[in-house]
Amino acid sequence: MTANEIQMLVCGIGIGAQGMAIWEMVRNMRASRRGRTESETARKQAAGDVYLSSLRLYQLQHRTRA
C-alpha cells in the first residue's frame, strides 16, 4: 500500500467511527425520549387510578340510605 492509501484508510476508519458514535447518540436520545414519554403516561394513569379509587371510597362512605 502506498502512503496515500494508508492515509485514506485511517481517515475512513476515523470518519466511520465518528459516524457510528453519532448514530448511537441519536438512538440513545430517541430511547430516552420514548422512555420519558412512557413514564409520564404511566404516572398520569396512576394518578387517575388513585383519584378514581378515592372518589369511589368517598361515594361509598357518603351514600344515602334508601
URQUILIN-V415365 format. One record per residue. RES is the residue in one letter. NEAR is the number of other ideal C-beta (glycine too) atoms within 8 Angstrom. Layout:
BEGIN
res=RES near=NEAR
res=RES near=NEAR
END
This chain:
BEGIN
res=M near=4
res=T near=5
res=A near=5
res=N near=6
res=E near=8
res=I near=9
res=Q near=8
res=M near=8
res=L near=9
res=V near=8
res=C near=8
res=G near=8
res=I near=8
res=G near=8
res=I near=8
res=G near=8
res=A near=8
res=Q near=8
res=G near=8
res=M near=8
res=A near=8
res=I near=8
res=W near=8
res=E near=8
res=M near=8
res=V near=8
res=R near=8
res=N near=8
res=M near=8
res=R near=8
res=A near=8
res=S near=8
res=R near=8
res=R near=8
res=G near=8
res=R near=8
res=T near=8
res=E near=8
res=S near=8
res=E near=8
res=T near=8
res=A near=8
res=R near=8
res=K near=8
res=Q near=8
res=A near=8
res=A near=8
res=G near=8
res=D near=8
res=V near=8
res=Y near=8
res=L near=8
res=S near=8
res=S near=8
res=L near=8
res=R near=8
res=L near=8
res=Y near=8
res=Q near=8
res=L near=7
res=Q near=6
res=H near=5
res=R near=6
res=T near=3
res=R near=3
res=A near=2
END
